[in-house]
Amino acid sequence: MARHVIVRYRVRPGLVRRNEELVRAVYRELAALAPEGFLYETYRLEDGRTFVHHSFRSGDEPVPLTSLAAFADFQAEIADRCEWGPEVSEAEVVGRFG
């Protein structure tokens, strides 16, 4: 069963760079693992401090993020880095182009 998850949060002033470093470490580990059927995207919004993560898993396999050391590092500090959030929601695709 396909699953989309959206996560939103705003980091505290002065912690954007640290958050981005932790996020990039997750991507480096994902690139080495290269899980099939998994999509992961992270966006920093125009306010410069709000981040949106989107993950998509096409099959029934577990989401590979939970097995990554870099993701554990990212999560370990999240409450201290956030001004608000993280807010986690499952999402349903209503439309897509391209």
N, C-alpha and C positions, 0 to 999 in steps of 0.2 A: 504494500500500500504506500503510495507516494505521500510525502509529508513536507510541508513548508512551515518553517518557523521564523518569526520575525522577533528580533530583540532590539529595544531602544533604551538609551540611557544618555545622560549628560554628565560629563566629567567635570570635576572642580577646576577652577582656574589654576593654571600652572601645571596641570597633570595630563594635558593633551599629548605631549611628546611621549611620556611614559606609557600611556595607553596605546599609542600607535606602535611603539616598540614591542609591546606584549602581543599586539594583534599580528604584527609582521612575523614574530617568532612562530605563531600558530600556523601561518601560511607556509613558512619554510618547512615545518614538520609535515604539514599536509602534502606539500610538493614531493617530499621524500617518500611518503606513504602511498600517494597517488590512488586513493580509494575510488573505485568505479561506482558510477551512479550517484555521486555526491557533488553538490554544488554549494559553494560558500562564498558570500560576498560581504564586504564591509564598506560602509559609506560614512563619511564625516559630512554633516550637513553645514549649510552656509553660516550658521552661528559660530562654527569653529569648534564647538564642544559637544554637540550632540552626535552620537554614533548610532547607526542602524546596521544590524547584522541580519543577513538572510541566509538560511540554510535550506537545502532541498535534498531529500533522500528519495531515490526512485524505487527502491525495493524495501523489503522487510528487514534488512540487516540493520544492526544498531548504528546510530550516528557515530562516525569515527572520532569526532571531537573529544568525546569523553575518555578516550584511550590515550590522548596526547599529553605528554608532560608539559608542553608549552601552554596548552589550554588550562591545565591545572594551575600553572603559574598565573595565567591571566585571571582566572576566577578567584584565586587566593586573595587578591587585593581589591577586588571590584567594589566592595562596599565602601572602602576608604577612598577610592578614586571618584565615586559617583556623587553628584549633587542630587540627582534623582534617578530612580530605576535601579537595576534594569527591569524593564517591563517585557515579559515574554508572552508571545501570542502565537497560536497556530493560525495559519492563513489558508484560505481557499482561493485559487486562481479564478478570477472572473473573466479575464481576457488577457491575451498575450499576442504581441506582434513581433516578428523577426527572430 
